[in-house]
C-alpha cells in the first residue's frame, strides 16, 4: 500500500472518529423538549412550595391575603396587604407585598426563582436564584423560598 492510500485511510478513520464523537455528544445533550419537561417539573414542585409557605405566612400575619401568580412573570404566589394610618387627621396608606415566582422557560435553559419584598411602601429586597436545568438541585430552590419568606416575615414585623 502506498503512502497516499495509507494517508487517505488515516483521514477516513479520523473523520469517522470525529463523526462518532459528535454523535455521542448529541446523545448526551438534552433535547429542547427534555429541557422543557425538566423545567416544568421544577416549576410545579417549586410553585407548590411557594403556595404552601406563603399561606403559612398569611396564617401568622393577620391582614395579608394570598394570590396566585402566573403568566409572563412566571408561576408562584404573592401575599399582600394595605394598611391605613390616620395621624392628626391625615390619612396615610401603606402597601406591603411579597411575591415569589419561577420564571417561564427560556432558551438560556435555566430554572430561575425571583422574589420581591415590599414593607409599608418600601422595597426591602429583590432576590434572584438560578441554576442550569441539567445541573439544578430542587432542594436549593425550596430552601430559597423558605428563607425569603422567613426574611420577609421578620422584616415586616420589625418595620
C-alpha positions in Angstrom: 0.0 0.0 0.0 1.4 3.4 -1.0 1.7 6.3 1.3 -1.2 8.1 -0.4 -3.5 5.2 0.2 -2.4 5.0 3.9 -2.9 8.8 4.2 -6.5 8.5 2.7 -7.3 5.7 5.1 -6.0 7.6 8.1 -8.0 10.7 7.1 -11.2 8.5 6.7 -10.6 6.9 10.2 -10.1 10.4 11.6 -13.3 11.7 10.0 -15.3 8.6 11.2 -13.9 9.1 14.8 -15.0 12.7 14.6 -18.5 11.8 13.5 -18.7 9.2 16.2 -17.7 11.7 18.9 -20.2 14.3 17.6 -23.0 11.7 17.6 -22.0 10.7 21.2 -22.1 14.3 22.3 -25.6 14.8 20.7 -26.9 11.7 22.6 -25.6 13.1 25.9 -27.1 16.5 25.5 -30.7 17.0 26.4 -33.1 17.8 23.7 -35.1 21.1 23.9 -38.2 19.1 24.8 -36.4 17.3 27.6 -35.2 20.7 29.0 -38.8 22.0 28.9 -40.1 18.9 30.6 -37.5 19.2 33.4 -38.2 22.9 33.8 -41.9 22.1 34.1 -41.2 19.5 36.8 -39.1 22.1 38.7 -41.7 24.8 38.2 -44.6 22.6 39.5 -42.7 21.5 42.6 -41.4 24.9 43.5 -44.8 26.6 42.9 -46.4 24.1 45.3 -43.7 25.1 47.9 -44.3 28.8 47.3 -48.0 28.4 47.8 -47.6 26.3 51.0 -45.1 28.7 52.5 -46.9 31.9 51.7 -50.2 30.6 53.0 -48.4 29.8 56.3 -47.1 33.4 56.5 -50.7 34.6 55.9 -51.9 32.4 58.8 -49.4 34.1 61.1 -49.6 37.7 59.9 -53.2 38.9 60.0 -54.4 41.1 57.3 -52.4 39.5 54.5 -54.1 37.9 51.5 -52.7 35.3 49.2 -52.9 35.4 45.4 -51.6 33.0 42.7 -49.1 34.5 40.3 -49.0 33.1 36.7 -48.2 34.4 33.2 -45.4 36.4 31.8 -43.9 37.0 35.3 -43.8 33.3 35.9 -45.6 30.9 38.3 -45.8 31.2 42.0 -47.6 33.3 44.6 -47.8 36.6 46.4 -49.1 37.9 49.7 -50.2 41.5 50.2 -52.0 43.9 52.5 -53.0 47.5 52.6 -52.8 49.4 55.9 -54.3 52.8 56.6 -52.9 55.0 59.3 -54.6 58.3 60.3 -52.5 60.7 62.2 -53.5 64.2 63.1 -56.4 63.9 60.6 -54.1 62.9 57.8 -54.6 59.6 56.1 -51.6 57.5 55.1 -51.8 54.3 53.1 -49.2 51.6 53.3 -48.8 48.7 50.9 -46.9 45.5 51.8 -46.3 42.6 49.4 -44.1 39.6 49.0 -44.0 37.9 45.6 -42.1 34.7 44.7 -42.2 33.1 41.3 -40.5 30.7 38.9 -39.7 32.4 35.6 -41.0 30.8 32.4 -38.8 28.5 30.4 -36.4 30.3 28.0 -33.6 29.5 25.6 -30.9 30.0 28.2 -32.1 26.7 29.8 -32.1 27.8 33.5 -34.6 27.4 36.3 -34.9 30.9 37.7 -36.6 31.9 41.0 -37.3 35.5 41.7 -38.7 37.4 44.7 -39.5 41.0 45.6 -40.5 42.2 49.1 -42.1 45.5 50.0 -42.9 46.5 53.5 -45.0 49.7 54.1 -44.3 51.2 50.6 -40.6 50.5 50.9 -38.9 47.8 48.8 -36.8 45.7 51.3 -35.3 43.2 48.9 -35.3 41.8 45.4 -33.8 38.3 45.1 -32.9 36.1 42.2 -31.6 32.5 42.2 -31.0 30.3 39.2 -29.3 27.2 38.1 -28.8 25.4 34.7 -31.7 23.0 34.2 -29.4 20.0 33.8 -27.5 20.8 37.0 -30.3 22.2 39.1 -31.0 20.8 42.6 -34.6 21.1 43.8 -33.6 21.5 47.5 -31.7 24.7 46.8 -34.8 26.3 45.3 -37.0 25.1 48.1 -34.6 26.4 50.7 -34.5 29.8 48.9 -38.3 30.0 49.0 -38.3 29.2 52.8 -35.5 31.7 53.5 -37.1 34.5 51.6 -40.5 34.1 53.3 -38.9 34.0 56.7 -36.8 37.0 56.0 -39.8 38.9 54.8 -41.9 38.0 57.8 -39.2 39.1 60.2 -38.7 42.4 58.3 -42.5 43.1 58.3 -42.8 42.5 62.0 -39.7 44.6 62.7 -40.5 47.5 60.5 
